[in-house]
Amino acid sequence: MPKQKSFTLKELAKVTESVLIGDPNTVIDNISSITSANKTSITFLSNAKYSSLLANSKARAVIVYKDFEDDSKFNYLKSDDPYLTYAKLTKLFKDEPELMMPFIHDSAVISDTSSISNKVHIGANVFIGPNCIINENVVINANCSLVKDVEIGSGTIINFGTVLGSDGFGFAPSNKGYVKIEQLGGLKIGKNVEIGANCTIDRGALDNTEIHDGVILDNLIHIAHNVVLGKNSAIAASCAIAGSSKIGQNFQMGGLSGVLGHLDICDDVTVGAHTLITKSIKQPGNYIGIMPAQDSGDWAKSSIFIKNLGK
């Protein structure tokens, strides 16, 4: 096991640019939830509804908002954004070794027509097909496939089992069955993107599919051909975006949601979990379209009521 890391509160305050209230020499060796913390833990409170849990917490220090009314029970790191401060601390306590760069696993298969930076990390059983471009500081974890015509911007992380640049779902019906439409575009992924495990993003039919800078994708997400996903968007697990939809910056999407094809969605839209977007959105805001789980009899009554509205 790796050696456990420890830091004084003074060191943690400096790294996170927080205001320290308490003993600067207190040693912290782990980050924990409020309820599981021990006498060498630091925890965080970013939502006031959990304040009551502090009464029984054994944490040595707590990250809180600057206007939090502190007492003598804990040491405090006060910040404008406790959740962001917590995120910064996780990097200090991460127990995995830094990835080697450059590193290309012996089992990786890379096309002669692809261009790979001399500062990348490519894991076991990665396949990189023709005409791909991998820029510096990119991490491609094990068992990923870049089928063809994929460009990945610097600082991007591709997690395990993801497939990029596969054929989009394009077929023309005929009286003899479906005729496959060859996908002639590519897939362009921006800088500092993170794509979760077992995602699939298709290359374009004619124009490129585009994932812009700073996008974060959870696991098990599908993005179809010719989608444009704007800068700093975030999508939770098991979502799907159908082909040729154009989505603006700062888009957020809750789990198990979907976007139909050929839609336009403006900047700064948030979609709640389990919501299906069926038409374009022109105004920023929060959108949700699911009824909470209820008894099946009550659900049937509610459905009839909604169906009869406006009649």
PyMOL commands that set and color helices and strands:
alter all, ss='L'
color gray80, all
select helices_A, chain A and resi 9-16+48-56+82-93+296-308
alter helices_A, ss='H'
color red, helices_A
select strands_A, chain A and resi 7-8+19-21+27-28+30-31+41-44+61-65+75-79+103-104+109-110+115-116+120-122+127-128+133-134+138-140+145-146+150-152+157-158+163-166+171-174+177-180+187-189+194-195+200-202+209-211+216-217+222-223+228-229+234-235+240-241+246-247+252-253+258-259+264-265+269-271+276-277+285-287
alter strands_A, ss='S'
color yellow, strands_A
deselect
rebuild
show_as cartoon
